[in-house]
Amino acid sequence: MGLSVLITGASGMVGKGILLECLEDNRISEVVTISRRSINLLHPKHKEIIVKNFELIDKDTFSKWQFDGCFFCLGVSSVGLSKKRYYSLTYDLTINFARALLVQNRKVVFCYVSGKGTNSDESGNSSSWSAVKGKTENHLLAMPFRAAFMFRPGFIQPMKGIKSRTLLYNIGIKLFMPFVPFVKKIMPNSLVTSIDMGKAMINCVLYGYHKGILESIDINRLAAKKPVQH
């Protein structure tokens, strides 16, 4: 029997990339996405949970499920949001989700997509995006999951035809792509691909990692880890 994993944000660039890797990996037998509306994906491994409001998720949402891994790829930009609303959608929503999941899933490995520049010590402006992300990370790391890992990628290169829902990001990627081979040559761990993100999360569930906060260099190393031969 293979692994069962839960993915949030599967309609976004990062979440979709991780979803594709999970569907293609023979070590995973069940991939469950949770979203406000169907992602309209027909695949023998895929199941979905539909919720009207992520902020109201409770223990009953997961009462019938047992997961090995949760890949939390849901997130919002602080641009255009009030500090209170960004805090609610980043910290409150994530921690409420994690608490609800833990009721029936204490053996799960929780992987959270954070961001480069996150402030772990929560110092400085407590309402800045980096401090809010840092507080969210710290709380997740302290929760009684089997393990928790915070992913802090810098630039993520989408693969397999994936595009961001953010127009400016797509434009930036298009402009940056000619320089990717050069950047990889001189700074090989300054960026990751959507494939690397997916493989690294799967390997976190299977093998773990020696630290809880993963920068781009850690993500690339973990993505390259080869399956154990039996």
C-alpha atoms as a printed R data frame, in Angstrom:
    type eleno elety resid chain resno       x      y       z
1   ATOM     1    CA   MET     A     1   0.000  0.000   0.000
2   ATOM     2    CA   GLY     A     2   1.406  3.358  -0.999
3   ATOM     3    CA   LEU     A     3   1.225  6.745   0.654
4   ATOM     4    CA   SER     A     4  -1.881  8.878   0.971
5   ATOM     5    CA   VAL     A     5  -1.266 12.629   0.700
6   ATOM     6    CA   LEU     A     6  -3.405 15.738   1.074
7   ATOM     7    CA   ILE     A     7  -2.699 18.857  -1.017
8   ATOM     8    CA   THR     A     8  -4.031 22.384  -0.579
9   ATOM     9    CA   GLY     A     9  -3.688 25.023  -3.276
10  ATOM    10    CA   ALA     A    10  -3.648 22.475  -6.099
11  ATOM    11    CA   SER     A    11  -5.010 25.010  -8.572
12  ATOM    12    CA   GLY     A    12  -2.029 27.322  -8.014
13  ATOM    13    CA   MET     A    13   1.399 27.098  -9.629
14  ATOM    14    CA   VAL     A    14   3.213 25.460  -6.711
15  ATOM    15    CA   GLY     A    15   0.359 23.209  -5.671
16  ATOM    16    CA   LYS     A    16  -0.277 22.014  -9.213
17  ATOM    17    CA   GLY     A    17   3.391 21.179  -9.678
18  ATOM    18    CA   ILE     A    18   3.381 19.119  -6.491
19  ATOM    19    CA   LEU     A    19   0.113 17.467  -7.501
20  ATOM    20    CA   LEU     A    20   1.597 16.328 -10.832
21  ATOM    21    CA   GLU     A    21   4.632 14.796  -9.107
22  ATOM    22    CA   CYS     A    22   2.419 12.934  -6.653
23  ATOM    23    CA   LEU     A    23   0.236 11.534  -9.424
24  ATOM    24    CA   GLU     A    24   3.312 10.304 -11.303
25  ATOM    25    CA   ASP     A    25   5.081  8.769  -8.281
26  ATOM    26    CA   ASN     A    26   4.422  5.036  -7.856
27  ATOM    27    CA   ARG     A    27   5.062  5.284  -4.114
28  ATOM    28    CA   ILE     A    28   1.873  7.303  -3.703
29  ATOM    29    CA   SER     A    29  -1.438  5.488  -4.053
30  ATOM    30    CA   GLU     A    30  -3.891  8.248  -3.109
31  ATOM    31    CA   VAL     A    31  -3.788 11.996  -3.750
32  ATOM    32    CA   VAL     A    32  -6.521 14.059  -2.100
33  ATOM    33    CA   THR     A    33  -6.948 17.729  -2.968
34  ATOM    34    CA   ILE     A    34  -8.956 20.095  -0.784
35  ATOM    35    CA   SER     A    35 -10.401 23.237  -2.346
36  ATOM    36    CA   ARG     A    36 -13.445 25.476  -2.529
37  ATOM    37    CA   ARG     A    37 -14.414 24.109  -5.917
38  ATOM    38    CA   SER     A    38 -13.573 21.036  -7.959
39  ATOM    39    CA   ILE     A    39 -10.280 21.124  -9.861
40  ATOM    40    CA   ASN     A    40 -11.898 18.862 -12.483
41  ATOM    41    CA   LEU     A    41  -9.160 16.253 -12.513
42  ATOM    42    CA   LEU     A    42  -9.945 12.685 -13.519
43  ATOM    43    CA   HIS     A    43  -7.213 10.319 -12.380
44  ATOM    44    CA   PRO     A    44  -7.453  6.921 -10.636
45  ATOM    45    CA   LYS     A    45  -5.362  8.195  -7.704
46  ATOM    46    CA   HIS     A    46  -7.226 11.453  -7.254
47  ATOM    47    CA   LYS     A    47  -9.991 12.243  -4.769
48  ATOM    48    CA   GLU     A    48 -11.122 15.617  -3.547
49  ATOM    49    CA   ILE     A    49 -12.647 17.351  -0.565
50  ATOM    50    CA   ILE     A    50 -14.760 20.418  -1.317
51  ATOM    51    CA   VAL     A    51 -15.143 23.054   1.413
52  ATOM    52    CA   LYS     A    52 -17.023 26.323   1.139
53  ATOM    53    CA   ASN     A    53 -14.752 28.281   3.463
54  ATOM    54    CA   PHE     A    54 -11.195 27.327   4.472
55  ATOM    55    CA   GLU     A    55 -11.460 29.567   7.517
56  ATOM    56    CA   LEU     A    56 -14.244 27.358   8.912
57  ATOM    57    CA   ILE     A    57 -12.550 23.977   8.497
58  ATOM    58    CA   ASP     A    58 -12.917 21.786  11.589
59  ATOM    59    CA   LYS     A    59 -12.087 18.253  12.737
60  ATOM    60    CA   ASP     A    60 -15.141 16.811  10.953
61  ATOM    61    CA   THR     A    61 -13.613 17.794   7.609
62  ATOM    62    CA   PHE     A    62 -10.980 15.078   8.031
63  ATOM    63    CA   SER     A    63 -12.869 12.589  10.220
64  ATOM    64    CA   LYS     A    64 -12.919  9.907   7.504
65  ATOM    65    CA   TRP     A    65  -9.345 10.380   6.287
66  ATOM    66    CA   GLN     A    66  -5.943  9.054   7.252
67  ATOM    67    CA   PHE     A    67  -3.006 10.756   5.545
68  ATOM    68    CA   ASP     A    68   0.737 10.120   5.514
69  ATOM    69    CA   GLY     A    69   1.577 13.613   4.278
70  ATOM    70    CA   CYS     A    70  -0.012 17.033   3.949
71  ATOM    71    CA   PHE     A    71   1.426 19.484   1.413
72  ATOM    72    CA   PHE     A    72   0.115 22.920   2.333
73  ATOM    73    CA   CYS     A    73   0.540 25.144  -0.732
74  ATOM    74    CA   LEU     A    74  -2.240 27.608  -0.015
75  ATOM    75    CA   GLY     A    75  -1.096 31.188   0.420
76  ATOM    76    CA   VAL     A    76  -1.785 34.809  -0.411
77  ATOM    77    CA   SER     A    77   0.317 37.827  -1.216
78  ATOM    78    CA   SER     A    78   0.342 40.665   1.285
79  ATOM    79    CA   VAL     A    79  -0.039 43.152  -1.588
80  ATOM    80    CA   GLY     A    80  -3.396 44.890  -1.441
81  ATOM    81    CA   LEU     A    81  -4.445 43.293   1.850
82  ATOM    82    CA   SER     A    82  -4.819 44.978   5.208
83  ATOM    83    CA   LYS     A    83  -2.402 43.744   7.881
84  ATOM    84    CA   LYS     A    84  -5.305 42.203   9.796
85  ATOM    85    CA   ARG     A    85  -6.617 40.326   6.758
86  ATOM    86    CA   TYR     A    86  -3.163 39.063   5.747
87  ATOM    87    CA   TYR     A    87  -2.612 37.801   9.312
88  ATOM    88    CA   SER     A    88  -5.982 36.042   9.261
89  ATOM    89    CA   LEU     A    89  -5.406 34.344   5.897
90  ATOM    90    CA   THR     A    90  -1.814 33.377   6.635
91  ATOM    91    CA   TYR     A    91  -1.556 32.577  10.338
92  ATOM    92    CA   ASP     A    92  -5.106 31.964  11.585
93  ATOM    93    CA   LEU     A    93  -6.281 29.950   8.579
94  ATOM    94    CA   THR     A    94  -3.159 27.759   8.454
95  ATOM    95    CA   ILE     A    95  -3.062 26.977  12.180
96  ATOM    96    CA   ASN     A    96  -6.791 26.278  12.318
97  ATOM    97    CA   PHE     A    97  -6.372 23.895   9.358
98  ATOM    98    CA   ALA     A    98  -3.429 22.140  11.026
99  ATOM    99    CA   ARG     A    99  -5.290 21.728  14.328
100 ATOM   100    CA   ALA     A   100  -8.306 20.233  12.576
101 ATOM   101    CA   LEU     A   101  -6.084 17.836  10.628
102 ATOM   102    CA   LEU     A   102  -4.212 16.723  13.751
103 ATOM   103    CA   VAL     A   103  -7.310 15.352  15.474
104 ATOM   104    CA   GLN     A   104  -7.323 12.249  13.253
105 ATOM   105    CA   ASN     A   105  -3.881 12.532  11.655
106 ATOM   106    CA   ARG     A   106  -1.103 12.759  14.244
107 ATOM   107    CA   LYS     A   107   1.132 10.525  12.135
108 ATOM   108    CA   VAL     A   108   1.094 12.923   9.199
109 ATOM   109    CA   VAL     A   109   4.163 14.767   7.882
110 ATOM   110    CA   PHE     A   110   3.196 18.413   7.339
111 ATOM   111    CA   CYS     A   111   5.020 20.364   4.610
112 ATOM   112    CA   TYR     A   112   4.314 24.104   4.493
113 ATOM   113    CA   VAL     A   113   5.196 26.391   1.594
114 ATOM   114    CA   SER     A   114   6.578 29.525   3.222
115 ATOM   115    CA   GLY     A   115   9.010 31.839   1.444
116 ATOM   116    CA   LYS     A   116  12.572 33.044   1.250
117 ATOM   117    CA   GLY     A   117  13.193 35.853   3.724
118 ATOM   118    CA   THR     A   118  10.792 34.591   6.369
119 ATOM   119    CA   ASN     A   119  11.711 35.888   9.831
120 ATOM   120    CA   SER     A   120  11.911 32.945  12.244
121 ATOM   121    CA   ASP     A   121  12.487 35.020  15.374
122 ATOM   122    CA   GLU     A   122   9.388 37.121  14.659
123 ATOM   123    CA   SER     A   123  11.360 40.237  15.495
124 ATOM   124    CA   GLY     A   124  10.946 43.692  14.064
125 ATOM   125    CA   ASN     A   125   7.577 44.681  12.661
126 ATOM   126    CA   SER     A   126   5.274 41.963  14.030
127 ATOM   127    CA   SER     A   127   2.749 42.627  11.269
128 ATOM   128    CA   SER     A   128   5.195 42.358   8.342
129 ATOM   129    CA   TRP     A   129   4.697 39.431   5.996
130 ATOM   130    CA   SER     A   130   8.021 37.877   7.054
131 ATOM   131    CA   ALA     A   131   7.121 37.997  10.756
132 ATOM   132    CA   VAL     A   132   3.641 36.567  10.157
133 ATOM   133    CA   LYS     A   133   5.132 33.754   8.088
134 ATOM   134    CA   GLY     A   134   7.747 33.192  10.796
135 ATOM   135    CA   LYS     A   135   5.097 32.939  13.493
136 ATOM   136    CA   THR     A   136   3.144 30.484  11.349
137 ATOM   137    CA   GLU     A   137   6.260 28.359  10.791
138 ATOM   138    CA   ASN     A   138   7.150 28.341  14.484
139 ATOM   139    CA   HIS     A   139   3.671 27.267  15.513
140 ATOM   140    CA   LEU     A   140   3.578 24.478  12.927
141 ATOM   141    CA   LEU     A   141   7.005 23.192  13.992
142 ATOM   142    CA   ALA     A   142   5.786 23.019  17.605
143 ATOM   143    CA   MET     A   143   2.660 21.011  16.776
144 ATOM   144    CA   PRO     A   144   2.645 17.229  17.420
145 ATOM   145    CA   PHE     A   145   2.805 16.023  13.832
146 ATOM   146    CA   ARG     A   146   5.068 13.069  13.052
147 ATOM   147    CA   ALA     A   147   7.255 15.749  11.492
148 ATOM   148    CA   ALA     A   148   6.875 19.238  10.011
149 ATOM   149    CA   PHE     A   149   8.968 20.946   7.335
150 ATOM   150    CA   MET     A   150   8.942 24.565   6.252
151 ATOM   151    CA   PHE     A   151   9.806 25.114   2.578
152 ATOM   152    CA   ARG     A   152  11.442 28.466   1.772
153 ATOM   153    CA   PRO     A   153  12.112 28.487  -1.960
154 ATOM   154    CA   GLY     A   154  13.330 31.603  -3.702
155 ATOM   155    CA   PHE     A   155  12.600 31.603  -7.426
156 ATOM   156    CA   ILE     A   156  10.443 28.651  -8.533
157 ATOM   157    CA   GLN     A   157  10.686 27.640 -12.178
158 ATOM   158    CA   PRO     A   158   7.372 26.122 -13.315
159 ATOM   159    CA   MET     A   159   7.712 22.958 -15.385
160 ATOM   160    CA   LYS     A   160   5.446 20.697 -17.444
161 ATOM   161    CA   GLY     A   161   3.433 23.579 -18.870
162 ATOM   162    CA   ILE     A   162   2.385 24.987 -15.498
163 ATOM   163    CA   LYS     A   163   1.656 28.700 -15.292
164 ATOM   164    CA   SER     A   164   1.043 31.023 -12.383
165 ATOM   165    CA   ARG     A   165  -2.363 32.616 -11.948
166 ATOM   166    CA   THR     A   166  -0.515 35.879 -11.325
167 ATOM   167    CA   LEU     A   167   0.079 37.725 -14.585
168 ATOM   168    CA   LEU     A   168   3.127 39.652 -13.345
169 ATOM   169    CA   TYR     A   169   4.811 36.430 -12.180
170 ATOM   170    CA   ASN     A   170   4.268 34.857 -15.607
171 ATOM   171    CA   ILE     A   171   5.752 37.917 -17.284
172 ATOM   172    CA   GLY     A   172   8.716 37.828 -14.903
173 ATOM   173    CA   ILE     A   173   9.290 34.144 -15.585
174 ATOM   174    CA   LYS     A   174   9.185 34.697 -19.337
175 ATOM   175    CA   LEU     A   175  11.753 37.490 -19.070
176 ATOM   176    CA   PHE     A   176  13.972 35.501 -16.701
177 ATOM   177    CA   MET     A   177  13.961 32.175 -18.585
178 ATOM   178    CA   PRO     A   178  16.831 33.036 -21.003
179 ATOM   179    CA   PHE     A   179  19.091 33.579 -17.977
180 ATOM   180    CA   VAL     A   180  18.172 30.334 -16.151
181 ATOM   181    CA   PRO     A   181  21.028 28.209 -17.607
182 ATOM   182    CA   PHE     A   182  23.564 30.873 -16.600
183 ATOM   183    CA   VAL     A   183  22.090 31.255 -13.098
184 ATOM   184    CA   LYS     A   184  22.071 27.486 -12.604
185 ATOM   185    CA   LYS     A   185  25.709 27.338 -13.613
186 ATOM   186    CA   ILE     A   186  27.024 30.022 -11.273
187 ATOM   187    CA   MET     A   187  24.428 29.687  -8.474
188 ATOM   188    CA   PRO     A   188  22.978 26.166  -8.801
189 ATOM   189    CA   ASN     A   189  20.985 26.383  -5.576
190 ATOM   190    CA   SER     A   190  19.483 29.820  -6.037
191 ATOM   191    CA   LEU     A   191  16.337 28.431  -7.644
192 ATOM   192    CA   VAL     A   192  14.179 25.321  -7.651
193 ATOM   193    CA   THR     A   193  11.716 23.861 -10.128
194 ATOM   194    CA   SER     A   194   8.135 22.828  -9.495
195 ATOM   195    CA   ILE     A   195   9.352 19.253 -10.028
196 ATOM   196    CA   ASP     A   196  11.962 19.665  -7.284
197 ATOM   197    CA   MET     A   197   9.313 20.979  -4.893
198 ATOM   198    CA   GLY     A   198   7.122 17.935  -5.458
199 ATOM   199    CA   LYS     A   199   9.905 15.378  -5.195
200 ATOM   200    CA   ALA     A   200  11.335 17.017  -2.076
201 ATOM   201    CA   MET     A   201   7.979 16.966  -0.298
202 ATOM   202    CA   ILE     A   202   7.406 13.327  -1.158
203 ATOM   203    CA   ASN     A   203  10.892 12.484   0.114
204 ATOM   204    CA   CYS     A   204  10.204 14.393   3.338
205 ATOM   205    CA   VAL     A   205   7.362 11.969   4.022
206 ATOM   206    CA   LEU     A   206   9.417  8.915   3.096
207 ATOM   207    CA   TYR     A   207  12.828  9.765   4.551
208 ATOM   208    CA   GLY     A   208  12.532 12.932   6.633
209 ATOM   209    CA   TYR     A   209  15.274 15.557   6.739
210 ATOM   210    CA   HIS     A   210  17.838 16.671   9.294
211 ATOM   211    CA   LYS     A   211  16.269 20.115   9.825
212 ATOM   212    CA   GLY     A   212  12.815 21.590   9.774
213 ATOM   213    CA   ILE     A   213  13.421 24.692   7.647
214 ATOM   214    CA   LEU     A   214  14.409 24.004   4.043
215 ATOM   215    CA   GLU     A   215  15.992 26.662   1.854
216 ATOM   216    CA   SER     A   216  16.460 26.188  -1.908
217 ATOM   217    CA   ILE     A   217  19.698 24.225  -1.453
218 ATOM   218    CA   ASP     A   218  17.946 21.786   0.896
219 ATOM   219    CA   ILE     A   219  14.983 21.393  -1.447
220 ATOM   220    CA   ASN     A   220  17.294 20.524  -4.343
221 ATOM   221    CA   ARG     A   221  19.256 18.046  -2.252
222 ATOM   222    CA   LEU     A   222  16.151 16.318  -0.965
223 ATOM   223    CA   ALA     A   223  14.578 16.215  -4.425
224 ATOM   224    CA   ALA     A   224  17.664 14.400  -5.731
225 ATOM   225    CA   LYS     A   225  17.518 11.704  -3.050
226 ATOM   226    CA   LYS     A   226  17.175  8.323  -4.723
227 ATOM   227    CA   PRO     A   227  14.588  5.762  -3.615
228 ATOM   228    CA   VAL     A   228  15.910  2.975  -1.403
229 ATOM   229    CA   GLN     A   229  16.445 -0.201  -3.394
230 ATOM   230    CA   HIS     A   230  15.038 -3.412  -1.912
